[in-house]
Structure formats: C-alpha cells, structure tokens
C-alpha cells in the first residue's frame, strides 16, 4: 500500500513532463475551381487575372513572349514538443500544396495548369 501512495504522485506529476503544441499555417493565394472556371482561355486578360486573383507569388517571362503567373497555396502544420522543459523538438509538415499556373501571350490567357 505504501508503494501505491508513493507512485500515485509520480503518475500525477508525469502529466507535466510532456507538452505538445501544434499550429496550422496557410500562405499564398487560394484559387478555387469555381474561380478557375471563370477564366476563358484565349479571352481572359492579364488585367482581369490581376484584379480577381491578385498579385501572383511568382512571375516568369519567357524569351518567346510567354508570361507565366504562379499562384502557390500551401498548408503546413508546425509542431513543438517539450519534455520536462529540458529540450524541445520542432517539426514542420506540408499538409497540402497547390500551384496554379496561368500562361499568357500578349496579355491574354492561353493556358491554365494546376498541380497538387
């Protein structure tokens, strides 16, 4: 019985030994499939894209006159685990990443590509 009384506080205090904290992070521009469906290849202008989707995360201008807008949406989780306040373990994990590419020539959309 004495052993049980001695071990009981140890078990209760062991809950303070480990602590985990997790955060969700979202960055970039999320473009829904409904928004993408409103883009008409060969008709939609560069200005319309900028007005409705915002400034892209990346732009690229090719030598042949093609201009590529890339909208990147990324969802990550970061986790911090602490053990008895002696040391921490941090980890980041990408949960979801979507890249939407709009290719333009002469300021008109000529192609759309999405990649998960």
C-alpha positions as CSV (number, residue, x, y, z in Angstrom):
1,X,0.0,0.0,0.0
2,X,2.9,2.4,0.8
3,X,4.3,1.8,-2.7
4,X,1.0,2.8,-4.2
5,X,0.9,6.0,-2.2
6,X,4.4,6.8,-3.3
7,X,3.8,6.0,-7.0
8,X,0.5,7.9,-7.2
9,X,2.1,11.4,-7.0
10,X,4.7,10.3,-9.6
11,X,2.0,9.3,-12.1
12,X,0.1,12.6,-11.4
13,X,3.2,14.7,-12.0
14,X,4.2,12.8,-15.1
15,X,1.4,14.7,-17.0
16,X,3.6,17.8,-16.6
17,X,6.6,16.0,-18.3
18,X,5.4,16.2,-21.9
19,X,3.7,19.1,-23.7
20,X,2.8,19.4,-27.4
21,X,1.7,22.4,-29.3
22,X,0.5,22.3,-33.0
23,X,-0.2,25.3,-35.3
24,X,-1.8,25.4,-38.8
25,X,-0.2,27.8,-41.3
26,X,-1.7,28.8,-44.6
27,X,0.1,31.0,-47.0
28,X,-0.3,32.1,-50.6
29,X,-3.4,32.6,-52.8
30,X,-6.1,30.0,-52.8
31,X,-7.8,29.8,-56.1
32,X,-11.0,27.7,-56.1
33,X,-12.1,25.6,-59.0
34,X,-15.1,27.9,-59.5
35,X,-12.8,30.9,-59.8
36,X,-10.6,29.0,-62.3
37,X,-13.7,28.0,-64.3
38,X,-14.4,31.7,-64.9
39,X,-11.1,32.1,-66.8
40,X,-11.6,31.7,-70.6
41,X,-8.6,30.6,-72.5
42,X,-8.0,33.0,-75.4
43,X,-10.3,35.7,-74.0
44,X,-9.4,36.5,-70.3
45,X,-7.0,39.4,-70.0
46,X,-4.0,39.8,-67.7
47,X,-5.6,42.7,-66.0
48,X,-8.7,40.6,-65.2
49,X,-6.5,37.9,-63.7
50,X,-4.6,40.5,-61.5
51,X,-7.9,42.1,-60.4
52,X,-9.6,38.8,-59.5
53,X,-6.7,36.7,-58.2
54,X,-4.3,39.3,-57.0
55,X,-0.5,39.5,-57.5
56,X,1.0,36.1,-58.1
57,X,3.6,34.6,-55.8
58,X,5.9,34.1,-58.8
59,X,6.1,35.5,-62.3
60,X,8.2,34.4,-65.2
61,X,8.7,36.0,-68.6
62,X,10.0,33.6,-71.4
63,X,12.1,34.7,-74.3
64,X,9.3,33.8,-76.8
65,X,6.9,36.3,-75.1
66,X,5.1,34.0,-72.8
67,X,4.4,35.3,-69.3
68,X,3.6,32.8,-66.5
69,X,1.8,33.7,-63.3
70,X,2.1,31.2,-60.5
71,X,-0.2,31.2,-57.5
72,X,1.0,29.0,-54.8
73,X,-1.2,27.9,-51.9
74,X,0.4,26.0,-49.1
75,X,-1.0,24.5,-45.9
76,X,1.6,23.4,-43.3
77,X,1.5,22.2,-39.7
78,X,4.2,23.1,-37.2
79,X,4.6,21.1,-34.0
80,X,6.6,21.8,-30.9
81,X,7.1,19.1,-28.3
82,X,8.6,19.8,-24.9
83,X,10.0,17.2,-22.5
84,X,10.4,18.3,-18.8
85,X,11.4,21.7,-20.1
86,X,14.9,20.2,-20.9
87,X,14.6,20.1,-24.6
88,X,12.3,20.9,-27.5
89,X,11.6,19.2,-30.8
90,X,10.2,21.3,-33.6
91,X,8.8,19.9,-36.8
92,X,7.1,21.3,-39.9
93,X,5.0,19.2,-42.2
94,X,3.4,20.3,-45.5
95,X,-0.1,19.1,-45.5
96,X,-1.3,20.4,-48.8
97,X,0.3,22.4,-51.7
98,X,-1.4,23.6,-54.8
99,X,0.2,25.5,-57.7
100,X,-2.0,27.2,-60.3
101,X,-0.2,28.4,-63.4
102,X,-1.7,30.9,-65.9
103,X,0.2,31.2,-69.1
104,X,-0.3,34.4,-71.1
105,X,0.7,35.7,-74.5
106,X,0.1,39.3,-75.5
107,X,-1.6,39.8,-72.1
108,X,-4.3,37.2,-72.8
109,X,-4.5,33.8,-71.0
110,X,-3.5,31.0,-73.4
111,X,-3.2,28.1,-70.8
112,X,-4.0,27.0,-67.3
113,X,-2.3,24.3,-65.3
114,X,-2.9,23.2,-61.7
115,X,-0.6,20.9,-59.8
116,X,-1.2,19.4,-56.3
